[in-house]
Amino acid sequence: MRQQTDPHPGGHRGDGTAYLRHALVALLLAFALLSTLGAGAARAEAQPTGRTVKAVFLMNQSGVLLGSYRSQGNGTWLILDKAGKKQGKLREISRDNNSVYLSEDQSGAYVLLDLPQRMMFYAEGGQKLQPLFTIAWAEADPPTGHTLTLVEYVSSDGKSFGSFRSQDGGKWAESDGKGQERFYFVEMGREKTAVHLLDRSRGLEVHIDLKGDVITWNYVGKQRLTAYRIVTEQ
């Protein structure tokens, strides 16, 4: 926002001008507050990951919507045209934080759905995967303790922000509000609504509670304390 300059530097202002000036300041503060709330709302809309995605919608290079792939939840994905009519099916091979790997058993073709790159890759006959279609958008069910890869949090006083993000090998990193990694944890276990982490260097346990939307902590063998409120999860 461009800085407002005083049209009467060092001069006398009437009461009307002063009132208008205060009103403008109040309006700017209101806009700042709305912007902050808007940013928080946007953060709360977590994007699908490779572990949570259930459908992707594909378009060609011209931006024309072609159809979609949709998980049935049993290891099978349906290939649908843009009208939603079934055109075929794929078998899910595996998932990671960023991608889903699929195969078509009859043709021997392979499909990679890369969520960060928003791209579908395709290969057949033992060839190398090549980008084929753009992922226009993706959908996901809310994350569970079994699929969780990221939580962002805020302290009760609203002054501290940060995140916990899963890494390879059952490891997690805690970052501050600027995205700088500060502490590292190993995953102790997962359940439907929670993930449990351990920082061995400090003897500190962290519990990500999706049901209560809070993050609690304790030293090993000690009582749990509530540390943060969860604002984003994916």
C-alpha positions in Angstrom: 0.0 0.0 0.0 1.4 3.5 -0.9 2.2 5.6 2.1 -0.1 8.6 2.6 1.6 12.0 2.8 0.4 14.9 5.0 -1.1 17.6 2.6 -0.4 20.3 5.3 3.1 19.6 6.8 3.6 21.7 9.9 0.4 23.7 9.2 -2.8 24.1 11.2 -5.6 21.5 10.7 -9.2 22.2 11.4 -11.3 19.8 13.5 -12.9 18.4 10.4 -9.6 17.5 8.8 -8.4 15.9 12.0 -11.6 13.8 12.2 -11.2 12.7 8.6 -7.5 11.8 9.3 -8.5 9.6 12.3 -11.2 8.0 10.3 -8.8 7.1 7.5 -6.3 5.6 10.1 -9.1 3.5 11.5 -10.1 2.3 8.1 -6.6 1.3 7.2 -6.3 -0.6 10.5 -9.6 -2.4 9.7 -8.3 -3.4 6.2 -5.1 -4.7 7.8 -7.1 -6.8 10.2 -9.2 -8.2 7.4 -6.1 -9.0 5.4 -4.7 -10.9 8.4 -7.9 -12.9 8.9 -8.0 -13.6 5.1 -4.5 -14.9 5.2 -5.3 -17.2 8.1 -8.4 -18.5 6.3 -6.3 -19.2 3.2 -3.8 -21.1 5.3 -6.6 -23.2 6.8 -7.5 -24.5 3.3 -4.9 -27.2 3.2 -3.9 -28.5 -0.3 -4.2 -32.2 -1.1 -1.0 -34.2 -0.8 0.0 -37.5 -2.3 -1.2 -39.3 0.9 -4.6 -37.6 1.0 -5.7 -36.9 -2.6 -8.8 -38.8 -3.8 -9.4 -37.1 -7.2 -7.5 -35.1 -9.8 -9.0 -33.2 -12.7 -6.9 -33.1 -15.9 -6.6 -30.5 -18.7 -4.5 -30.3 -21.8 -2.0 -27.6 -22.8 -4.8 -25.4 -24.2 -6.6 -25.4 -20.8 -9.4 -27.7 -22.0 -10.7 -30.0 -19.2 -10.4 -33.6 -20.3 -11.7 -35.6 -17.4 -10.6 -36.9 -14.0 -9.0 -39.8 -12.1 -10.9 -40.7 -8.9 -9.9 -43.1 -6.1 -12.4 -45.7 -5.0 -10.7 -46.2 -1.7 -9.9 -49.8 -2.3 -6.7 -49.5 -4.4 -8.7 -48.8 -7.6 -8.9 -45.5 -9.5 -11.5 -44.8 -12.1 -10.7 -42.9 -15.3 -13.7 -40.6 -16.0 -14.4 -38.3 -19.0 -15.4 -34.7 -18.4 -19.1 -35.8 -18.2 -18.2 -38.2 -15.4 -18.6 -41.4 -17.5 -16.2 -44.3 -16.8 -13.5 -44.8 -19.4 -11.3 -47.3 -17.6 -9.6 -48.0 -14.3 -6.1 -48.0 -12.8 -4.5 -49.8 -9.9 -2.8 -47.8 -7.1 0.8 -49.0 -6.6 2.0 -46.6 -3.9 1.9 -43.1 -2.5 4.3 -40.7 -0.9 3.9 -37.1 0.4 3.9 -35.6 -3.1 2.7 -38.3 -5.5 0.5 -41.2 -6.3 1.8 -44.1 -8.6 -0.8 -46.0 -10.7 -0.7 -48.7 -13.3 -3.0 -50.1 -16.0 -2.5 -53.8 -15.9 -3.8 -54.6 -19.4 -1.6 -52.2 -21.3 1.4 -52.1 -18.8 1.2 -48.3 -18.7 2.2 -46.3 -15.7 0.9 -43.0 -14.4 2.4 -40.7 -11.9 0.3 -37.9 -10.3 2.7 -35.3 -9.1 0.8 -32.9 -6.8 3.5 -30.2 -6.3 4.2 -29.9 -10.0 0.5 -30.2 -10.8 1.4 -32.7 -13.6 0.3 -36.1 -14.7 3.2 -38.2 -16.1 2.7 -41.2 -18.3 4.8 -44.1 -19.7 4.2 -47.4 -21.4 6.3 -50.2 -22.8 9.1 -49.7 -20.3 9.7 -46.1 -21.5 10.6 -43.2 -19.2 7.8 -41.2 -17.6 6.9 -38.1 -19.5 4.6 -35.2 -18.7 1.3 -35.6 -20.4 -1.5 -33.5 -18.8 -1.8 -30.7 -16.3 -3.6 -31.3 -13.0 -6.2 -28.5 -13.0 -7.2 -29.1 -9.4 -7.3 -31.9 -6.9 -9.6 -33.0 -4.1 -8.9 -34.7 -0.8 -10.6 -36.0 2.3 -9.6 -34.3 5.5 -6.3 -35.7 6.8 -6.2 -38.3 9.5 -3.5 -39.2 11.9 -2.5 -41.9 9.4 -2.2 -39.5 6.4 -1.0 -36.3 8.1 2.1 -34.7 6.6 1.9 -31.1 7.9 0.4 -29.0 10.6 0.7 -25.2 11.1 0.1 -23.8 14.5 -0.3 -20.6 16.5 0.2 -19.9 20.2 -2.7 -19.0 22.5 -1.6 -15.4 22.6 -1.3 -15.2 18.8 2.4 -14.2 18.9 4.1 -17.4 17.9 3.6 -19.3 14.6 5.3 -22.4 13.3 4.8 -25.8 11.8 5.6 -29.5 12.0 6.3 -31.2 8.7 7.0 -34.9 8.0 10.1 -35.9 6.2 11.4 -39.2 4.8 12.1 -42.1 7.1 9.6 -41.3 9.8 11.2 -38.0 10.7 9.6 -34.6 11.4 11.0 -31.1 11.5 9.6 -28.2 13.5 10.0 -24.8 11.8 9.4 -21.3 13.1 7.1 -18.7 11.5 9.8 -17.8 8.9 10.1 -21.4 7.8 13.5 -22.0 9.4 13.8 -25.5 10.8 14.6 -25.5 14.5 14.0 -28.9 16.0 13.9 -32.5 14.7 11.7 -35.4 15.9 11.2 -39.1 15.2 7.7 -40.5 14.8 6.7 -42.7 17.7 3.3 -43.7 16.4 0.1 -42.7 14.6 -3.5 -43.3 15.3 -6.7 -42.1 13.7 -6.7 -38.7 15.2 -3.2 -38.1 16.4 0.5 -38.3 15.6 3.1 -38.8 18.4 6.7 -37.4 18.0 9.9 -37.6 20.1 12.9 -35.2 20.3 15.5 -37.6 21.8 18.1 -34.8 22.3 15.7 -33.0 24.7 13.7 -35.9 26.0 10.6 -34.1 24.7 7.4 -35.6 23.3 5.0 -33.8 21.1 1.4 -35.0 20.4 -0.5 -33.6 17.4 -4.2 -33.9 18.3 -6.4 -33.5 15.3 -9.6 -34.2 17.2 -8.9 -31.3 19.6 -7.0 -29.2 17.1 -4.2 -28.7 19.6 -0.6 -29.7 20.0 0.5 -30.8 23.4 4.0 -31.6 24.8 5.7 -33.2 27.8 9.0 -34.3 28.9 9.2 -38.1 28.9 7.2 -39.5 31.8 5.8 -36.1 32.7 2.4 -34.5 32.5 1.2 -33.2 29.1 0.8 -29.4 28.6 -1.0 -27.7 25.8 1.3 -25.6 23.6 -0.4 -24.5 20.4 -3.6 -24.4 18.5 -3.6 -26.1 15.0 -4.7 -23.7 12.2 -3.7 -25.9 9.2 -3.5 -29.6 8.6 -2.8 -31.6 5.5 
